[in-house]
């Protein structure tokens, strides 16, 4: 059993909402977009994994808003509608990445259900993408400015609980 820190994150997949909590008090709330395929843990499912996770790595500190990432590395590009037009249908990873690691062996850690090896992140997305509805390929998308705010408030090791309904 993992003891939650005073500060932790709850993700409610039904409400498409992420809340930053300090103890039981909500200190920030954000609309998100999780997987269009729903909740699930299996590799290749393009589902958002449930259960307890922690932030394994924070990537992108100090980069400009709308910085483009490929393979968790900044490309040096800044997202624009013209860039998007050149690569339609791409699931853009922008601004910051909070890379999640599962904390529950057999559920979201290890084998074919390992969230870290599935590259499950909380990441930025273009402002044109809808929030409040499931549309991602498995990750949790956020508005770039809101992600920067969250990124600055959390640390590596912060517990993230992903539930179908909180």
Secondary structure, DSSP 8 states (H G I E B T S, - for coil): -----SEEEEEETTTTEEEEEETTEEEEEEE-B-BTT-B--STTS--B--EEEEEEEEE-TT--TTEEEETTEEEEEE--HHHHHHTTT----EEEEEEEEE-SBTTTBSGGG-TTTTT-EEEEE-TTS-SSS--BSSSEEEEHHHHHHHHHH--TT-EEEEES--
